[in-house]
Amino acid sequence: MVDSHVIELGTWSGTRRNVTIDFYDGATKVYSLDFLGPSEQFDDAFAITLYPSINNLLGEQEFIAATDLIDRYQNPDTITTYLSQVDFDRRLLGYIMTVQDCHKVNACLPFWQAVQPRNGSNATERAATLGVSEAEYDQVAARMNDYFGVSTFLSDDIAAVWPDPGLWV
């Protein structure tokens, strides 16, 4: 979570000035906001009002990074910093349900295996934790468990892909 900031005010230009606010998560700069603003005083109170928006933006970036991993056939399981883990898990499971490429879904199996124990000990608890109906959770579970069951065959299929078609093309 963003917990500090540094405001740098640039030179005056008529009635406007250059403003840079760097936001920090502990000692690490996580976001920089640059804009041209009115000549009124920019202070700490102004920057603090931006914390929730910056945290939301950084959370959205975490989610997008995970969907990018899926699009590259990689495991999207991530311990989140800006999104709550439950929100991340729910949103990513919803995204996975829209994925049509079976190999991308197959890459998500480690994520699915991690989601289960961290969200409850049975389907009812997991659905309640994720904030979805048990029927919806059962649909996700059925799809992911089907993929888990055929993952060996999918892995064999991936291994059968030729890196160079040679004379076949």
C-alpha positions as CSV (number, residue, x, y, z in Angstrom):
1,M,0.0,0.0,0.0
2,V,1.2,3.5,-0.7
3,D,2.2,5.1,2.5
4,S,4.3,8.1,1.7
5,H,5.0,10.7,-1.0
6,V,7.3,13.5,-2.1
7,I,5.9,16.6,-3.9
8,E,8.2,18.4,-6.2
9,L,6.9,21.7,-7.6
10,G,8.3,22.9,-10.9
11,T,8.7,26.4,-12.2
12,W,5.7,28.8,-12.5
13,S,4.3,29.3,-15.9
14,G,1.7,32.1,-15.8
15,T,-1.1,30.7,-13.6
16,R,0.1,27.1,-13.8
17,R,3.0,25.1,-12.5
18,N,4.6,21.7,-13.1
19,V,3.8,19.3,-10.2
20,T,5.4,15.9,-9.7
21,I,4.3,13.6,-6.9
22,D,6.2,10.4,-6.3
23,F,4.4,7.8,-4.3
24,Y,6.2,5.2,-2.2
25,D,5.5,1.8,-0.8
26,G,7.9,1.7,2.1
27,A,11.2,2.8,0.6
28,T,10.3,1.8,-3.0
29,K,8.9,4.3,-5.5
30,V,5.8,2.7,-7.0
31,Y,4.2,5.4,-9.0
32,S,4.9,8.9,-10.2
33,L,2.2,11.4,-11.1
34,D,3.2,14.4,-13.3
35,F,0.8,17.2,-14.3
36,L,0.4,20.8,-15.0
37,G,-1.8,22.4,-12.3
38,P,-3.1,25.7,-11.2
39,S,-0.8,27.9,-9.3
40,E,-2.4,27.2,-5.9
41,Q,-0.5,25.5,-3.2
42,F,-0.1,21.7,-3.5
43,D,0.5,20.2,-0.1
44,D,0.6,16.9,1.7
45,A,-3.2,16.9,2.3
46,F,-3.7,17.0,-1.5
47,A,-1.3,14.1,-2.1
48,I,-2.9,12.0,0.7
49,T,-6.3,12.3,-1.0
50,L,-4.7,10.5,-4.0
51,Y,-3.6,7.4,-2.0
52,P,-6.8,5.4,-2.6
53,S,-6.8,6.1,-6.4
54,I,-3.1,5.2,-6.7
55,N,-3.7,2.0,-4.7
56,N,-6.6,1.1,-7.0
57,L,-4.5,1.8,-10.1
58,L,-1.6,-0.4,-8.7
59,G,-4.1,-3.2,-7.9
60,E,-5.5,-3.0,-11.4
61,Q,-1.9,-3.3,-12.7
62,E,-1.4,-6.4,-10.6
63,F,-4.5,-8.0,-12.1
64,I,-3.5,-7.1,-15.7
65,A,0.0,-8.5,-15.1
66,A,-1.6,-11.8,-14.1
67,T,-3.8,-11.9,-17.2
68,D,-0.7,-11.2,-19.3
69,L,1.0,-14.2,-17.7
70,I,-2.0,-16.4,-18.7
71,D,-1.8,-15.0,-22.3
72,R,1.9,-16.1,-22.3
73,Y,0.9,-19.6,-21.0
74,Q,2.4,-19.1,-17.6
75,N,1.0,-19.7,-14.1
76,P,-0.7,-16.5,-12.9
77,D,-0.6,-17.3,-9.2
78,T,0.7,-14.1,-7.4
79,I,0.7,-13.0,-3.8
80,T,-0.8,-9.5,-4.2
81,T,0.3,-6.2,-2.7
82,Y,-2.4,-3.8,-3.7
83,L,-5.4,-5.9,-4.3
84,S,-6.7,-8.1,-1.5
85,Q,-5.9,-11.7,-2.3
86,V,-9.6,-12.7,-2.2
87,D,-10.4,-10.0,-4.8
88,F,-7.5,-11.1,-7.0
89,D,-8.5,-14.7,-6.8
90,R,-12.2,-14.0,-7.6
91,R,-11.4,-11.7,-10.5
92,L,-8.8,-14.0,-12.0
93,L,-11.0,-17.1,-11.7
94,G,-13.7,-15.1,-13.5
95,Y,-11.1,-14.2,-16.2
96,I,-10.0,-17.8,-16.6
97,M,-13.6,-18.8,-17.2
98,T,-13.5,-16.5,-20.4
99,V,-10.3,-18.1,-21.7
100,Q,-10.9,-20.4,-24.7
101,D,-7.4,-21.7,-25.3
102,C,-7.1,-25.0,-23.4
103,H,-3.3,-24.6,-23.0
104,K,-3.8,-21.2,-21.3
105,V,-6.3,-22.8,-18.9
106,N,-3.9,-25.6,-18.3
107,A,-1.2,-23.1,-17.3
108,C,-3.6,-21.9,-14.6
109,L,-3.9,-25.2,-12.8
110,P,-1.2,-24.3,-10.2
111,F,-3.2,-21.1,-9.5
112,W,-6.4,-23.2,-9.0
113,Q,-4.6,-25.5,-6.6
114,A,-3.4,-22.5,-4.6
115,V,-6.8,-20.8,-4.6
116,Q,-8.6,-23.7,-2.9
117,P,-6.8,-24.0,0.4
118,R,-6.4,-20.2,0.9
119,N,-10.1,-19.6,0.5
120,G,-11.7,-22.3,2.6
121,S,-11.8,-26.0,3.3
122,N,-14.8,-26.9,1.1
123,A,-16.8,-25.4,-1.8
124,T,-19.3,-23.7,0.4
125,E,-16.6,-21.8,2.4
126,R,-14.7,-21.0,-0.8
127,A,-17.8,-19.6,-2.5
128,A,-18.6,-17.5,0.6
129,T,-15.0,-16.2,0.9
130,L,-14.8,-15.3,-2.8
131,G,-18.2,-13.6,-2.6
132,V,-19.9,-15.7,-5.3
133,S,-22.8,-18.2,-5.3
134,E,-22.0,-21.8,-4.6
135,A,-23.5,-22.7,-8.0
136,E,-21.1,-20.3,-9.8
137,Y,-18.1,-21.6,-7.7
138,D,-19.2,-25.2,-8.7
139,Q,-19.0,-24.2,-12.4
140,V,-15.5,-22.9,-12.0
141,A,-14.5,-26.0,-9.9
142,A,-16.0,-28.4,-12.5
143,R,-14.1,-26.7,-15.4
144,M,-10.8,-26.5,-13.5
145,N,-11.1,-30.1,-12.2
146,D,-11.8,-31.3,-15.8
147,Y,-8.7,-29.5,-17.0
148,F,-6.7,-31.0,-14.1
149,G,-8.0,-34.5,-15.2
150,V,-6.8,-34.0,-18.8
151,S,-3.6,-32.0,-18.0
152,T,-1.4,-35.0,-18.7
153,F,-2.9,-35.3,-22.2
154,L,-2.5,-31.6,-22.8
155,S,1.1,-31.7,-21.7
156,D,1.7,-34.6,-24.1
157,D,0.1,-32.6,-26.8
158,I,2.2,-29.5,-26.1
159,A,5.3,-31.8,-26.2
160,A,4.3,-33.1,-29.6
161,V,4.4,-29.6,-31.2
162,W,7.2,-29.4,-33.8
163,P,9.5,-26.4,-33.5
164,D,10.3,-26.6,-37.2
165,P,7.8,-28.2,-39.7
166,G,10.7,-29.0,-42.1
167,L,9.4,-30.5,-45.4
168,W,5.8,-30.7,-44.2
169,V,5.2,-27.0,-45.1
